[in-house]
Amino acid sequence: MLYLWIKALHVIAIVCWFAGLFYLPRLFVYHAMSEDVPSRERFKVMERKLYRGIMVPSMIATLIFGIWMIVLNPALFATGGWLHAKLALVVLLIGYHHLCGAQLKRFARDENTRGHVFYRWFNEVPVLFLIAIVILVIVKPF
C-alpha cells in the first residue's frame, strides 16, 4: 500500500513539474515580445515565482518519490531496459529544467538576446520528453 501512495505522489509531482516546464517557456515567449518596462518586470516576477515556487519543489519531489519507489522495488531494474531509458530521459529533462533556470536569470538581468520564435520552439521540448517518458512507462517497449 505504501508503494501505491508513493507512486501517486510521484505522478502528482510530475504533473506539477511538467505544468511549469510547459508554462515557463511560454512566459519567455511573451517576455521576449514585451516592449515596455512594466510588462518586462511583471514577467520577471511571474517567471521567478513559477521556477522557484513550483518547478524546483516539484522536480525535487518527483526525484524523491521516484528514488523511493526504486528503493522499495529494486526489481524494477530487472523488468527490461525501459526504466534505464526513462531515467536517461529524466536526466536530460533535469538539464532542460536548468536551461530554463539559466534563461530566467538572463531575462532577470535584461540580457536576453533571443526572440520569441526561439522560445516557441524551446517550448516544445518538454512535450517530446513527456511523450517519450509516458510511452516508456506504459508500453515498456524494451
Salt bridges, closest charged atoms under 4 A:
GLU41 OE2 - LYS44 NZ 2.94
GLU47 OE2 - HIS31 ND1 2.78
ASP110 OD1 - LYS44 NZ 2.89
GLU111 OE1 - ARG109 NE 2.84
